[in-house]
Amino acid sequence: MSELLACMSRRRFGLTLCGLPLAARFPLPAADLENGPWSEPAVVEKVYLSAPQVHWPRPTLDVQKEVAGVDQQLAEVERKHAASFRFTGGKLLTRGDEIESWAKGLGDVDALLIIPISTPSVSIAAVLDAAGAPGLVFSRPFAGHHWSGVAGMRKAGRRVDVLATSSYGDFDVYAPVFRTMHHLRKSKILVGAENTARYQALTGGFTKQYGTSFGYFSYDDLKAEFAAADPGQAQREADRFTRGALKVVEPSPGEIRDALRFYLAVQKMMVREKANAFTVDCFPGLLARKMPAYPCIAWSHLNDRGLYGVCEGDIRSTMTQMLVTSHTGMPGFVSDPVFDVSRNEVIHAHCVAATKMGGIQGPGSPYIVRSHLETNEGAVLQVLMPSGRTITVGEFADPRKFLVSTAEVTGTTAEVSGTPDADGGCRSKIRTRVSDAQKWLENYSSGLHRVIFYGDHVAAIERMGRLMGFEVVREI
C-alpha cells in the first residue's frame, strides 16, 4: 500500500479530523455571505389563461371553479418547496387586451407559471413577450393542446418549458430550477485582473442572459485588503487548517498563514461588495509578484461553503459553477483535462479543489497541504476525492451555449501518476473513463477548462437550458 493511501486508514482518518464537516475543523467567519439575496426563495408569478367562451375540455366548464381547484393544489406545492420558491399573482386572463395591464403590474419576478384552463385561451407567446420573463407552462390533461406550441416558441428565442402532467408532484424537479434562476439573477461576481476591461463583453453577455452582476478590482485593491487582515486571526485559522490535514509537505508555516490571511481578506471584500463569487487572473499576478498570497486555499473553502472561488479569472467556469452548484448542492472542480485515448480515459487535474465534492452538506474528503505544483510555492489542498462515482463535466461555451458530458471516476490522486504523491500535473486529480475519448478529443472546443460535479446532472442542466434560454450540447 502506498504511503498516501496508508494515510487514509480508518484510525488515521479519524485522528486527522478529515471526516468532519469543514465547519468543525475550520470555523468560518462572515456567515452573512451565505445569507445574501441570492439565497432567498425565487418569486414565481402564476397566471391563468382562458377565454370568454370555452370549447375544450367542454363548453360548460366552470372556469372560476377550475382555477380555484388548481390554486388549492399549487398552494400545497408552494408549502412543500417554501425554501426554493414562492408564488405570487394568480390572475385569470381571458382576453388579449388584458395582457399589457397585467404585465405592467408585475413585480420583481424570476419566472412565470402559465396555466391554461381551456381552449381557446389567451396566447402564451404574447404573455411571455409582455412579461419578459421565463415561463413554465403547466399543461394538465384536457386543459388544451397548448403544449404543442412550446417547442416552437423556444426555437423562436423564448425562454419556456412545459410540464404536461396530472401529478403536482412533478413540480419537484422544477423547484431547484426556480431557485437557480433567482440565484443567478441576484448573484455578484468579483473579478480581479490587471486589465478588467477585456472581460466586460463576456460579463455583459451573462448579465443580459441571467441578470448576474459583476464588480471589478485590481491587484492593488487585493493587496490593501490583505494588509488590513488580522495576522493573528490568520495564524489561528492556519493552525486549525493544518491540524485537519493528513500531512503538510512543502509549504512553510508562513505560506499557510498567508493563504488563510488571503481568505480573510477575500471574505471582507465579498461582504462589503455584497458578492458571493470571486475570481482572479491569478497566474500573471503571482508571477509578477503582484498577488499577496496564493488564493487556492481560499477558493477551496469558499466552494465548500456553497460560495464560489474560481481560478484564473475564468468567467465561464465561474458561471458554470454557479449554475450547477446552486441547483445540486455540489461544488465544482475546475479542471485542466488530460486525454489518454489508449485507455479511453480523461484525467482531470487542478491545484484548487473543494473537499466537499460529494455535497456541501456532507463531510469533507481527506487532504494534504502542498505547494502550487507549477511554481512550487504557496499552499494548496491536494484533495483525495471520491472514486467509483459518476461525474458531470460541464462548461459554458458562451452565455447561451453549455457543453456537457458524463464520466466514471476510476481513480483519485494517488493512482493517477502511479507514485505516492502523484507529482505529475496539478495537485488534485481524478482519472475518469468516458464513452469515447477520441471523439471528444477531435471535437474539443471552447478553451481548456471544464468543471467537474459529482453525480449525473445532465437532465437537470437540459431542463434549466429550456427554461433559462441556453442550448445544451453533449460533447460525447
Secondary structure as GFF3:
##gff-version 3
##sequence-region A 1 476
A	DSSP	alpha_helix	3	6	.	.	.	ID=ss1
A	DSSP	alpha_helix	10	15	.	.	.	ID=ss2
A	DSSP	alpha_helix	22	25	.	.	.	ID=ss3
A	DSSP	three_ten_helix	31	35	.	.	.	ID=ss4
A	DSSP	three_ten_helix	37	39	.	.	.	ID=ss5
A	DSSP	beta_strand	42	49	.	.	.	ID=ss6
A	DSSP	alpha_helix	63	80	.	.	.	ID=ss7
A	DSSP	beta_strand	85	93	.	.	.	ID=ss8
A	DSSP	three_ten_helix	96	98	.	.	.	ID=ss9
A	DSSP	alpha_helix	99	104	.	.	.	ID=ss10
A	DSSP	beta_strand	111	116	.	.	.	ID=ss11
A	DSSP	alpha_helix	124	131	.	.	.	ID=ss12
A	DSSP	beta_strand	135	139	.	.	.	ID=ss13
A	DSSP	three_ten_helix	146	149	.	.	.	ID=ss14
A	DSSP	alpha_helix	150	155	.	.	.	ID=ss15
A	DSSP	beta_strand	160	164	.	.	.	ID=ss16
A	DSSP	three_ten_helix	168	173	.	.	.	ID=ss17
A	DSSP	alpha_helix	175	186	.	.	.	ID=ss18
A	DSSP	beta_strand	188	192	.	.	.	ID=ss19
A	DSSP	three_ten_helix	196	199	.	.	.	ID=ss20
A	DSSP	alpha_helix	200	210	.	.	.	ID=ss21
A	DSSP	beta_strand	213	217	.	.	.	ID=ss22
A	DSSP	alpha_helix	219	228	.	.	.	ID=ss23
A	DSSP	alpha_helix	231	243	.	.	.	ID=ss24
A	DSSP	alpha_helix	253	273	.	.	.	ID=ss25
A	DSSP	beta_strand	277	280	.	.	.	ID=ss26
A	DSSP	alpha_helix	282	287	.	.	.	ID=ss27
A	DSSP	alpha_helix	296	304	.	.	.	ID=ss28
A	DSSP	beta_strand	308	310	.	.	.	ID=ss29
A	DSSP	three_ten_helix	311	313	.	.	.	ID=ss30
A	DSSP	alpha_helix	315	328	.	.	.	ID=ss31
A	DSSP	beta_strand	333	340	.	.	.	ID=ss32
A	DSSP	three_ten_helix	341	343	.	.	.	ID=ss33
A	DSSP	beta_strand	345	350	.	.	.	ID=ss34
A	DSSP	beta_strand	367	372	.	.	.	ID=ss35
A	DSSP	beta_strand	377	383	.	.	.	ID=ss36
A	DSSP	beta_strand	390	398	.	.	.	ID=ss37
A	DSSP	beta_strand	401	411	.	.	.	ID=ss38
A	DSSP	alpha_helix	413	416	.	.	.	ID=ss39
A	DSSP	beta_strand	428	433	.	.	.	ID=ss40
A	DSSP	alpha_helix	437	443	.	.	.	ID=ss41
A	DSSP	beta_strand	450	454	.	.	.	ID=ss42
A	DSSP	alpha_helix	458	468	.	.	.	ID=ss43
A	DSSP	beta_strand	471	474	.	.	.	ID=ss44
###
